[in-house]
Amino acid sequence: MFLVPTKSWVCKLRPYEILMVILVLQNILVCKNSPYLKSLYIKRRSLWSAISNLHSQYDISWSCIGDFNTILGSHEQRSHYSPNRSAIEDFQQWSDSNNLIHLNTRGASYTWSNGRKGRFNIQRRLDRVVVNHNWINSCLSSNVCTLTKLRSDHYPLLFEFHNQNINYTSSFKFMKAWTEHPDCFNLVTQSWNTNIVGCPMFILTQKMKLLKENLKTWN
């Protein structure tokens, strides 16, 4: 796993890893890096509960990345065998109860394979990025893709997100109520009598800009 220390952040995960990332005041905090989720869905319930408790305690931007060792439905598995319904329902319930969002992953449709051939081959989308709504609101963009699979039976994940601040310039509006205040007329007169050198159009635009700034400060 690595993070690039810029306004744009990239997380690269090795197989069998789970990474939990929190955005705190527009800064990145890696709060946990643990082994991949347990293969037995009954034991996995305690982990769902622990993550839910963490999520409920902090109203901040939050994401969880890595091998979840389960799927959301049969559409995330290619096999001659039916997936475990109890594990799927537990995963769905955990996601829905916490209002979590599963980000789309570009690249391989299935991130894991058991490596067997023929009717014994099983492929699943076990690796993913899950975020809360605060994460979506905090980031300009969040992109997930699979990288080239080498020796592992999992495709590595590449998670890139941008969280730089955007400054919006508010439009200036003249309030009619200002005209009823005696200081408003004096402010307009003072701004308009400011000596500016240039052509008539340049003088007009500069005095309008000066008046706008003075009114915003005065208000």
Secondary structure, DSSP 8 states (H G I E B T S, - for coil): -----SSEEEEEE-TTEEEEEEEETTEEEEEEEEE---SSHHHHHHHHHHHHHHHHH--SEEEEEEE-S--SSGGGEESSS---HHHHHHHHHHHHHTT-EE--EES-S--EE----GGG--EE--EEEEE-HHHHHH-SEEEEEE----SSSB--EEEEEE-------------GGGGGSHHHHHHHHHHHTS---S-HHHHHHHHHHHHHHHHHHH-
